[in-house]
Amino acid sequence: MDDKTAELRDIFLDATGEETVTERQAEGRGSLVDAADPERVDTRLRDLVATMRDRYEFETDLDPDAYVRLVYGFHDGEDDATLAEALGVDAETVLGARLDCHLVREADHDDGSIRERALAADREATRANDRFRDAFAELLTDADLGDRLASDSREDGLREATEDIETDVSF
């Protein structure tokens, strides 16, 4: 260490009272298990719905957990009757909440009684560049992918490696 460096080190030590001049700058490695945290996904879904409520006039007034359940159910392919039963509301409320969240099914366009509402939800989603639809899908797709990959990573991998090994052992 040259004189200037030693002098700067002494000034630092006097000013901070610390013995350590540098800290490690490397961040810990990520984990698929961390990325698939259901609580994080639920929180992000709640945030997205809250943003939508601030931006658009919602027809329905469900609690945040109900909207999260609705988004999960929609992406899992549950129909409105199933979602209504799970949420303890009627199917009309589920339809309204779904459309509030820009979650439109192809069949909505074929149903004369709700076609206009579905088209209005599509127009609103298009004006937002499908931002919310895409965010919902990405979150739930990533969560599902992370869950699968994380569970696969917990296996030891020996099953595939030893699959074709012939064992001819005699005792």
Secondary structure by P-SEA (a helix, b strand, c coil): ccaaaaaaaaaaaaaccccccccccccccccccccccaaaaaaaaaaaaaaaaacccccccccaaaaaaaaaaaaacccaaaaaaaacccaaaaaaaaaaacccccccccccccaaaaaaaaaaaaaacaaaaaaaaaaaaaaaaaaaaaaaaaccccccccccccccccc
